[in-house]
Amino acid sequence: QVQLVESGGGLVQAGGSLRLSCAVSGSRFHNTYMGWYRQAPGKERELVAEIGSGGTNYPASTEGRFIISRDSAYSKMFLRMNSLQPEDTAVYYCYIKLSGVGYWGKGTLVTVSS
């Protein structure tokens, strides 16, 4: 079975940077889509960044500050977060879609203090 494990979350001050990682296991096939999502208390889960064969995509809230990447074997993906603000505080989840089936990690908490 496919499993995703996030790491790298923690507490940072506003204006700081953090890098999240996601390790993928349980599949020999390369995915065609990877993404980072986040969910703050009382809010819907939202897209942070995504990457596919056609390139990357970022919503207005993260474009210019966050960078998504992955290794050539599709076994790991990363999220570099710069210029973090308190509104970025949330649980961050990695997501991968393989053969039409989506998989979520358990999440890693990012807290940004003012």
C-alpha positions as CSV (number, residue, x, y, z in Angstrom):
1,Q,0.0,0.0,0.0
2,V,1.1,3.6,-0.6
3,Q,2.1,5.6,2.4
4,L,3.2,9.3,2.6
5,V,5.1,10.6,5.6
6,E,5.6,14.4,6.0
7,S,8.4,15.9,8.1
8,G,10.0,19.3,8.7
9,G,7.2,21.1,10.4
10,G,7.8,23.2,13.5
11,L,7.7,26.7,15.0
12,V,9.2,29.6,13.1
13,Q,9.0,33.4,13.5
14,A,7.3,35.6,10.9
15,G,9.6,36.2,8.0
16,G,11.4,33.0,8.5
17,S,11.7,29.9,6.2
18,L,11.0,26.2,6.6
19,R,11.4,23.2,4.3
20,L,8.9,20.3,4.4
21,S,9.6,16.9,3.0
22,C,7.4,14.0,2.0
23,A,8.6,10.4,1.7
24,V,6.6,8.1,-0.6
25,S,6.7,4.4,-0.2
26,G,4.7,1.4,-1.3
27,S,4.5,2.0,-5.0
28,R,6.9,1.2,-7.9
29,F,5.1,3.4,-10.3
30,H,5.8,7.1,-10.8
31,N,3.0,9.4,-10.1
32,T,1.8,12.1,-12.5
33,Y,0.6,14.5,-9.8
34,M,2.0,15.7,-6.4
35,G,0.7,18.4,-4.2
36,W,1.0,20.1,-0.9
37,Y,-2.2,21.2,0.9
38,R,-2.9,22.8,4.3
39,Q,-5.7,23.0,6.8
40,A,-6.1,25.5,9.6
41,P,-8.6,25.0,12.4
42,G,-12.1,25.8,11.3
43,K,-11.1,26.2,7.7
44,E,-11.3,24.0,4.6
45,R,-8.2,22.2,3.3
46,E,-6.6,24.3,0.6
47,L,-4.0,23.9,-2.1
48,V,-0.6,25.2,-1.3
49,A,1.4,24.1,-4.4
50,E,1.2,21.3,-7.0
51,I,3.5,19.8,-9.6
52,G,2.8,17.6,-12.5
53,S,4.3,16.7,-15.9
54,G,3.3,20.1,-17.2
55,G,4.9,22.2,-14.5
56,T,4.0,23.8,-11.2
57,N,1.0,25.7,-10.0
58,Y,0.6,28.0,-6.9
59,P,-2.4,29.8,-5.6
60,A,-2.1,33.6,-5.0
61,S,-1.6,33.0,-1.3
62,T,1.7,31.2,-1.8
63,E,3.0,32.1,-5.2
64,G,6.3,33.9,-5.0
65,R,7.0,32.6,-1.5
66,F,6.7,28.8,-1.7
67,I,8.5,26.4,-4.0
68,I,7.5,22.8,-4.7
69,S,9.9,20.2,-6.0
70,R,10.5,16.4,-6.2
71,D,13.3,14.0,-6.9
72,S,13.7,12.2,-10.2
73,A,12.4,8.9,-8.8
74,Y,9.2,10.5,-7.4
75,S,10.1,9.0,-4.0
76,K,10.3,12.4,-2.3
77,M,8.8,15.8,-2.7
78,F,9.6,19.0,-0.9
79,L,8.1,22.4,-0.1
80,R,10.4,25.4,0.6
81,M,8.5,28.1,2.4
82,N,9.9,31.6,2.6
83,S,8.6,34.8,4.2
84,L,6.3,32.9,6.4
85,Q,3.4,34.8,8.1
86,P,1.1,33.9,10.9
87,E,-1.7,33.1,8.4
88,D,0.4,30.3,7.1
89,T,-0.1,28.4,10.4
90,A,-1.7,25.1,9.6
91,V,-1.3,21.4,9.3
92,Y,0.4,20.7,6.0
93,Y,-0.3,17.5,4.0
94,C,1.3,15.9,1.0
95,Y,-0.9,14.3,-1.6
96,I,-0.1,12.0,-4.5
97,K,-2.3,10.6,-7.2
98,L,-1.4,7.2,-8.6
99,S,-3.4,5.5,-11.3
100,G,-6.4,7.6,-10.5
101,V,-6.2,7.0,-6.8
102,G,-5.3,9.7,-4.3
103,Y,-3.3,9.3,-1.2
104,W,-2.8,11.6,1.8
105,G,-0.1,11.8,4.5
106,K,-1.0,12.4,8.1
107,G,0.3,15.9,8.1
108,T,2.9,18.0,9.8
109,L,2.2,21.1,11.9
110,V,3.7,24.5,10.9
111,T,3.3,27.3,13.4
112,V,4.3,30.9,12.6
113,S,4.6,33.3,15.4
114,S,4.5,37.1,15.1
